[in-house]
Amino acid sequence: MSPLARRRLGKVLLNAAGVAVFLFAIFPVYWMVATAFKANDQIFTTSFIPFPTHFTFEHVDRVLSEGVAGHSIWLYLRNSAVVALGTVLVGAVFSLLAATAVARFRFKGRTGFLIVLLIAQMIPSEALLIPLFLSVKRLGLYDQLLGLIVVNVGLTLPFGIWMLRTFVAAVPRSLEEAAWIDGAGRFTTFWRVLFPLVAPGLVATSIFSFITAWNELIFALVLMNDSGGYTMPVALQYFFGQRGTDWGAIMASSTMMTIPVVVFFLLVQRRMVSGLVAGAVKG
């Protein structure tokens, strides 16, 4: 076989592997959406039905009209949106400032602080449930969405700081020094020079924070006493009953829950690409 043929074969095999991985990853999402529009006789069957023979909006209408636990499904979506967006905004500010301090300044205990960040990422969040519950209750944030935001910021902050530290460290100091020579202050240099260059990393950490806060279940269940403050993951638990599981309603609610995440990713993806282009530095 000639070298050209081997390269073509390798490219074909690589593309085939990529398509296989894509199909493997997208199949659960497709099955969720397809099941949301299947009738009950097609859901509870031993036969493999890849496509709904008759599309039905019964499950979607029932979830929208009846709600969950006496509340509208839009209330749970709103609670999830408030917690997720609050986590992104607050976490982005603190992680960017902390990452800048760690990457740009040399201070006593800097190495220990970085080690603590790594250790914090290795600890399961469930192991922190009791101390965080007591802390939230002492702060008077129990049964409040603000308490969930604070907890989720604490859970996502170590990853955000560690990731943004790499972006900040990659920015040449000469750019900041040139801005200082031109008369710019520290805040102006930070906002006009450093921030545009680390914006792609900030978007990446925001995506991670949003998905983590949106899908969080344990703390949203423990820290909220009123069912009106539950988020979507907690609301989905009500479809699991002692007499059976309402898979149609679960898949319909899960599909509705997935749409905001996809929309958020599509919106920030544009920002991430534009940030990469705007952050290009010519030598």
N, C-alpha and C positions, 0 to 999 in steps of 0.2 A: 504494500500500500504506500502510495506516495505521501510526502509530508503535507501537501495541500489537502489530500483526501482525509488524512488523519485529523487535520485541523477542523475540516468541515464536520467530520464525525464527532469530534469532541464538542463542537459548538451545538450540534443537534442533540447530543446526549445531555449537555448542560441545560439547554432550553427545555428538554423533556423533563428533567429533574425539577426545574423551576415551576413548570406547569403542574407537575404532580404535587409539589409542596403547596402551591396555591390552592389546588382543588381540595387537598386534605385540610387546609386551614379554613376554607370558605364553606365546606360542606355543613358543619354544625349550624352556621348562620343561616344557610339556605334552608335547612331542615326546620329550624325554628320559625322562619317566616312562612314556609309552606304549611306547617302544622297549624299556624294561627288562622289559616283560611280553609282548613279541612273540616268536614262535618265529623261528628263524634263517631259515626260508624267507620270512618276511614282512619281515625286516630287510634281507636281501640280495636285493632285487628292484627292478626299475625302475618298478614300478607304485606309485601313490600310495595308501597304506593309512593313513588317518588314525586308525582305531581297530583295535586287535587283534581279529581275529575269534575267536581262542581265547587266553584269558589263560593264560600259563604262568609258573610260578615257577622255571623251570629256571635262569635266570641268577642270580637271587637266592640260590637254594639252593647253586649252585656256588661263588659268591663267599663265602658264609658257611661252607661245609664245607671247601673247598679252601684258601681264603685267598689270599694274594699273597706271592710270594718266600719261601715257607716259614713265614710268620707269619699269624696270624689277622687278619682285617680289623678286629676289635675293637681290636687293638693299635694299628693306625694311627689309628683314630678316637680312641682314648684319647690318643695322642701329640698329635694335632691339638687336642684339647680342652684338654690341659695347656698347650700353647703359646699358644693363643688366649686362654684365661682368664687365664693369667699375664700376657700382654701387656696385657689390659684392666685388671687390678688394679694392676699396677705403673705403667702409663702413666697411669691416671686420677689416681693420687696425685701423680706428678711434674708432670703437665700442669696440674692444679688449683693446686698450690702456685706453679708458675712463672707461670701466668696471673694469679694474685692479686698476685704481686710486680710484674709488669710493669704491671698496670692500676692498682694502688694506690700504688706508690712511684715517686718520681722519683730516678733514680740515673744516674751517668755511664756512657755507653755503652748506654743503654736503646734509643735509636733504632737504633743499629748492631745490637743484638741482634735487634730486630724484622726488620731487613733480612736478617740472616743466616737467620732462620726462613723468609722468603719464598724466598731462594735455595736453601735446603735442600730445599724442596718442589719446586723446578723441576729438580733434579738427578735423573736416572733412577737407580733403586736398583741397576741392573746396573753402573753406573759406580763404585759403592762396594763392589763385590764383593771385589776384591783387598785393599784396606786393611782392610775389616771382617773378612775371613778371617784376615789376619795378626794383627789385634788380638785376635780371639777365641782364636786359637791361643796367643798370648803370655799371655793370662789363664788358660789351662788349661781353657777351656770348650769346646774342640773335641770333637765327637761327644757333646755333651750337650744335653738339651732346654733347660737354663738358658741356654746360649749362643744358641739360637734366640730365646728370650724376650727376651734383652738386645738382640739385633739388631732384632727387630720393634718393641720399645719405641722404639729410636732412629729407626726409619723412620716411626713414627706420631706421635711426640712433637711435631714442628713443627706439624703440622695441629691437634693437640689444644690446644696452647698458644695458637695464633692464634685458634682458634674460641672457646675458653673466655675468652680475654681480652675479647672483645666482651660476653659474658654478665656478667663481673665488672664491667666498666666501666659497664654499664647499671644496676647496683644503686646507688641513691642513697646517698651517704656519710652523709646525715642519719640513716639507719637504724642504722648502726654507731655514730655519735656518740650517738644516743639510748640505745643499749645500754651505752655506756661511762659515760654519766651515771647510769644505773641501777645501776652497780657491776659490770658484766660485764667480765671480762678479755678480752684479745685472742683467746685460744683459744675461749672461750665465745661471743664475738661471731662468730668465724669459723664455728663449728659450728652455732650456733642461728639466726644471722641470714643470713650470706652463703651458706652451703652449701645450704640449702633453695631459695634463689632461683636458684642456678646449676645445680641438679640436672638440669633438662631439657637444658642444654648438655652436662653431663657424660655423660648417657645417650646423646646424639647422637654424641659423640666415642667412646664405648665401642662403639657399633654399628660405626662406621668401623674402629676398631682390631680388633674381633673378626673382621670380614669380611676385612680385610687380612691378618691373621695366619693365618686359617683357609685362605685361598686361596693363600698364599705358596708358591712352588715352588723358585725358584733357590737361595735361601739354605738351605732345608731339604735340598736335594740336595747342595750343596757342603759344608755344615758338619757333615753327618752321614755317618760312614763305615760304621757298622753298620746293616744294613737293618732291624734291630729298632727303631731310633730314627727311622725315616722317618715322615713325616706322610701324610695321605691323598692330597694332590696328587702326591707322589712315587710312592706306591703305584700310582696309576692309570697311570703310565708303563709298568708291566710288562705291560699288556694290549696294548701296541703292539709287535708282533713283526716279524721280517724276512719271515715267510711270510704275514702278514696281521694284521688288527686285529680283536680280539674285541669288537665293538660292543655285544653283549648284556651282557657283563660290565662294560664301561665305563659303560653307561647305568645298570645296576643299582647299581654302586658310587657313581656320581655322584648318584643319587637318595638313597642312604643318606647321602651326604656333605652333601646339601642340607638334610636334615631338621633336624639340630642348629642350623643357621643360622636356619631359619624359627622354630624353637622359641625360640631366644634372642631373636629380634626380637619375637616375640609377648609374651614375658615382660617385656622392658625397655620395650616400647611402653606398657604399663599404667603403669609407673613414670614414663615421660615425660609422659603425660597428667596423672597425679596431681600431678607436680611442677609442671606449668604452672598447675594450679588452686591448689595450695598456695602457689605463689610469687606469686600475685596480690596487689598492694598497693593498698589503698584510699587515695585522696587525701583 
